[in-house]
Amino acid sequence: VGELARALTSLADGLDVPEPDDDEEEGGPVVLVLEPDDAVRRRCLESTPPGPRVRFVSDPMEALEAAMDEEVLGAVLPAGGGARGGYAVARSLRTLEGLARLPIAFTGVEESVEARVKAVHAGGRVVFAEGVGPSVLRAVGEVFSEPDGDAPTVLLVDDDPDMGEVVRPIVERRGWQFAHLLDPGDVFAALATHHPDAVLLDVRMGAIGGFDVCRALRASAPHRDLPILFLTANASEEVRVACFEAGGDDYLQKPVLPTELLARLEVRIERLRLLRDRARRDSLTGLAMRGAAYERIEAAMAQAKRHGRPLALGLLDLDRFKQINDELGHVVGDRVLSAVGALLRDALRPNDVAGRWGGEEIIVALPDTGAGEGKRAFERLLGAVRALDIPGVSDREVTFSGGVAYLSVDGDDLRTLLNRADARLYAAKAAGRAQVVDAEADEVETP
């Protein structure tokens, strides 16, 4: 494998980096997709699936070259052995600097246990029986999406101070945050302070034991899914069973082995984050779902009020979307929603919030955006939506109508702003659509 990687690297050094396809975006992390068939590429690009940017490559050499040229989140490769097969390509990619843990997806894997085990042994994090297509890229987008910007936090609940000195360096060397709670009676306060992604819980602790703490956490709705791993010096069958009966996800025997501790934590944290992301993100647009958007907008408003900063809230509704579905089909309608969602994800700033509010309605919050500025910002988005080239829409122009309200100017709570924005949205619809209204008294002109 090492010789193959060195040979490919040597050959790649003498080649010019190919220009990206005209249809592909430039900039930002990518998922490499090894797919030589142009027809398959076009079909995938037409679907505009939400998620990270995709860069198609035609052969193993181009895959390696792209991996050295781009910030790579993962790779989608065809299953197969041999020097140029997907399994060899996966191993070669992982020999490159910084890619030792590169997530890999294999396509075209036979539906037998033996074939899937072989794909997993070759480094596959996820495998598909079908070949590359929109549904595969949509699923891959969930698995290979950019990691959460915040490092995971691990909370140790153990009344032994020495245990913290053992676990802390293991966790912090991994680049994660660590907190140690000595008094289990303060566990809920610690959870509110540190917001951990996993809890390490000692079995035996004074008056309040680990089993009782675990049961209390599982009885609390916000913490029912929180990964809890028990630490115990006694790994008898009785204790192991009691760990799971109390609601624990796993257990480790003291003294803990660093590699085992990290491996068990990592798989639990990764799964929790993936499940949370699926529950909070709309699979079609890639935007936050209604509940998640509501929470994030309330948090943005609270921060704006604390610092005396403005905030604009917009409700956007795609014009005549029902006609698109009825006349062009729901596949084209989905394509429109997906394209608009992708545009918003690319156009908005990191602190902006966008969510699918329901049907073809989208909510957007723009912090640090005052009266008048919000209307201009949404009009720029309207222009960008007009310019979208969406396959299947033919000569029909995609537009939205928008209503905008401003924090402090129109109200101080989210419910009031939503009512104002909704009224102005209907005013924009009544005035001819394809425009943005930010005050009922404003004169509305049809473009």
N, C-alpha and C positions, 0 to 999 in steps of 0.2 A: 504494500500500500504506500509506504514511504517513497519507494523508488518511482511508483506511478505519479505521485504528487510532484516529486522533483522533476520528473520528465515533462509533465504538463506545465509546470512553472517555467522551465527553461524554454519551452516552445512559446509560451504565452508572452515572455519577455520580448520576443522578436515580432510580435503582432501589434497592429494598431487596434485600440479599443473600438469596437463597432459602435456606430451611432445608434441611439435607441430608436425604436419604431416611432413613426410620426404620431401614432395613436396613443403612445405611452407617455405618462407624465414624467417630468424630470425632478429630481430632488427628493430627499427624505429616504427613510429606510425602505427596503424592498423585500419581497419574497421572490426568490428565483424559481421559475417554473421551466423545467426542461420539456419542451414540446416543439418538435420540428414542423408540425402540420399547420400551415398558414390558415386554413379554414377553421381549425379548432381555436386558434389564437383570436381570429376575428369574432367568433361566436362568444368567446369569453369577454373580450373587450366591449362588445355590444351590451352585455348584461350589466356592466359597471357595478360589480358586487361591492358592498361596503367592506372596509377593512384596509389593511396596508397596501401600498403600491406594489403592483406586480411587474416584474421584468421577465419577459420570455427569453429563453436561450434555446439554441437549436441543437447543440451537441455538448459533450462533456468538456471540451476545451473552452467553449464560450462560457459554460457554467463556472469554471474555475477562474477565468479571466474576470467575469462579472463579480465574483466573490471578492477578488482582490481590489476591485474598483469601487464597490458599493458598500454601504452599511447594510448588512444582510440580517433579516429577522428569522429567515427559515428558507427551506428549499423543498420543492415538490418535484419528485423524480419518479420515472417509471420503474416498476419492480423488475429485477432481472440480475443475473450473475454475469460473469465474464468481465474482461478488462474494461469494457466500455458500458457495462450495465449500470443500472441505478445504484446497486449496492456498492460497487467499486467507487462510483462518483461520490456517494455519501461519505465513504471513508476518506477519500482524498480531500473533500471539502473540510472535513473535521481536522485535517492535519495543518490547515492554515492558521496563522496567528489569530487568536481571539475567537476561533470558531470550533473549539473542541467540544462545546456543548450545543452546537447548532441544531435547532429543531428540524427534523426531517419528516416529510410525508411521502409515502409511496402510493402510486396509483397502479391499477391493473393487477392487484394482488389476488391470487386465487382464493376462493372461499373455503379453504381447508385449514385445519389447525396447523398442519406442518408448514404450509406456505406463509401463514401469518406469523408464526413463531420465527421463521427465517427472516421475514421483513423486520420484525422487532429486534432480532439479534443484529441486523445490519444497521440499526440505529433509528428505526422508524418510531416516531412518537404517535403517529396516527396513520392508518392504512385504509385504502379505498379499493373496492373491487372494480369500480368503473375507472375510465380514463379521465384525463383533465377535462373539466367542464365548469359551467357557472356554479353548479351546486357544490362541487368539490372546492372551488376557490372560496365560496361563501363559508364553508365549514373551516377551511384552512385559515381564513381571515380571523375567525374567533380564536383559534388555537395559537396563531402566530402574531396576533396583534401586539403592538408595542407594549412592553411591560409597564406596569404601574409605576409612575414616576417616583413614588415613595417606596423606600426600602421596607420590607416586611419587619414587623416588630414582634418579638417573642417575649412573653411575660412568664417568668418563673415564680411560682408560688411555693415557697419552701422556707420553713422556719430555721433552717441551718444556713448561717452566713457563708460558711465555707463552700456550700454548693453553688452559690452565686459566683464565687471566684473560679470555680471549675467550668461552669457553663458559659459565663460571659465571654471569655476569649474565643471559644469555639464559634459562638454566634456572631461576634463582631468581626472576626476574621473573614466570615462569609459576606460581610458588607451589610449585615442586618442590624437593626436596633435591638437593644436588650434592656429589660427592666426586671428588677428582683423585688418581690413583695415578701416580707418576713411574716406579716400577720395576715392569715387568711380571712380574718374578719373584715378586712378592708378591701376585699377583692373587687367589689362592684365599683368602689371609688377608683381603684387602679385601672379597671377596664375603661371607665369614663375618661381617665387622664391619658392613658397610653394607646387606646384603641388597638389592641394587639391582633395580629393575624393568627396567632396560635398561643396556647397556654400549656406550660409544663407544670404539672401538679404533683407534689409529693403525696404519697399515700398516708404517711403517719406524721401528724402535726398536732401536738397539744390537744386542746379541748375540741377543736374543729378539725376533723380529719379530711383528707382529700376526697374521699367518696361523698361526704356530705356537701363539700364545696361544689363538686361536679354536679350533683343532683340539683343544687340551688341554681346553678348556671343553666342547666337544661330546662328548668322550670321558668326561666326568664326568656320571654319571646325574642329579644334582640340577640341572645347568645345561644340559641338552640343549634345553630350551624357552626359555631366557633370550634375549630379543632382543639381537642383536649387530649394531651398525652400524659399518662401517669409515669412517674418515676418511683421505682420501688427496689429495695434491697432484697425483698422476699418475692421471688418469681414462682412461687408454688402454684399449682393448679388452682387452688382455692382463691388465691389473691388475683390471679390472672382473670378468672371468671368474674370476680367481684369488680374488677376494673371496668369490664364491659357492661356489667349489669348496672353500674352507676351512671353509665352514659359516656364513658371514655371512648375515644377513637382508636387508641393504641397505648402501648406501654413500653417502657425501656427499663432494663435492669441496671441498677447501680453496681459498680461504677460505669458511667456511660461511655460508650465508644464514640469519639467525635464524628467519624464518617457515618456511623449508623444514625446518630442523633440528627445530623444534617439531612441525610437521605429521607428519614421519616418525616421530618418537618417540611422539607421542600415539597414532597408529593402532596401533603395535606394542604399547604398554603397555596400551591398552584391550583389545585382542584377547587378550593374555596373561592379563589379570585376568578376563576373561569365561570363558576356557577353564579357568582354575584354579577359578573359582567353580562352573562346571558340574561339574567333576570332584570337587568337595568338598561339594556341596550336593545333598541328595535332592530330586528334582524334584517329588515328590508332597507331602511335608510342609514343604518349605522349610528343614528342619533339616540340620545337618551329616551327611555320610555317616559310616559306621563308622570308617574310617581317619582322617578329618579330626577326628572327635570324640575319638578316642583320643589323637591328638597334642595337641589343645587341652586335654584334661583332664590329661594328663601335665604340660604347661606350667603349668597352674593349680595342680596339686599341688606342683610344684617351688617356685613362688612362695610358696605357703602355708607350706611347710616352712622356706624361707629366713627368713620373717618371723614364724614361730611362730604362724600363724593357723590356725583350724579350717577344715574343708571337709567337706561332706556329699555322698555319691555315691548316687544313686538309680537303680534299674532298674525301669521301669514297663512293664507288659504289659496291653494292652487285653483286657478280659474277654470271653470267648465270641465273639471276633472271627471265628472260622471259621464260626460259626452265622450271623453277619451276612452274610458272603460267600455262604454256601450258600443261605440263605433269602431274602435281600433282593437279592442280586446283587453282583458285584464293583464295579459302578459306585457303589453305595451304600457299600461297604466303602472304596473309595478316597476317597469324600466324607468318611467318618468320619476317616480318617487325615489328610486335608488340614485338616479343621476342628480336630483336636487339635493338629496342628503349628502352625496359625495362632494358636491360643490360647496355646501355649507361647512362641511368638516374641513375643507381646504382653505376656505376664505376667512373663517372666523379666527379670532385671536385665542390664545390658550385659556384666558380667563373668561371668555364668552361662554354662554350656555345655550345649547340648542337641543330641542326635544320634539319628538313626534307627539302632538297633543291629541290626535285622534283623526282617523281617516286621512284626508289630504291637508290637514291643518298642522302647522308647525309653530312652536313657540321659541322665541329667541330673546335672551337677555344680554345687553351690552353694558358692562360696567364702565365707569368713567366716560359715559356718553350723555351729554346734556340735551336740553330742549333744542330742537332744530337739528342738532347733529345726528340724532337717531333717525330722523326721517331721511336725511341725506344718505346715511349708511345703508338703510334698507332699500332706497332707490338704486344705489349702486348694486346691491344684491339682485334687485329686479332686472337690471340691465344684464347682469351675468347669467341669470336664468334664461332670459330671452335669447341669449347667444348660444345656449346649449344645443349641440347637435346630437339628438337622441334617435337612434335607429328605430324605424317603424312609425315615427310621428309624422312623417312626410312633410308637407308644407305648413302644418299647423304650428302656431307659435305657442310655446309654454310660458305662461305668466302667472303671477300671483297678485292678490290684493292684500294690503297690509294695514293694520291699525297699530299705532304706537302710543304708549303712555310713559310718563316720566316720574321717577321717584321724587317725592317731596312736592313736585309741581302738581301732579294729579292725585296723589295719595301717598300714604306711608305704609300701607300693608298690601300684600300680594293680591288679595281678593279684590280690593278696590282698583288696583292697576289692571287686573284682568278684565274687570267690567268695563273700564274706560277703553282699553285696547280693543275689546270685542265690539263695542259700540262703533268705534272708528273703523273697524274692519267692515262692518255692515255698511257704513257710510261710503267707503271706497267701492264696495260692490255696487251700491245703488247709483254711484256716480259714473259707472261705466267699466269698472274692473281695471286691472293692470295698473294700479297706482297705490300710493301710500298716503294715509291720512294720519296726522298726529294731533289735530284739534278739531272739534266739531265745527267751530266757527270759521275754520280755514276755508278759503275758496278752493274747490277741488276741480282740477283741469284734467280732462281725458287726454292722454298722450296721442 
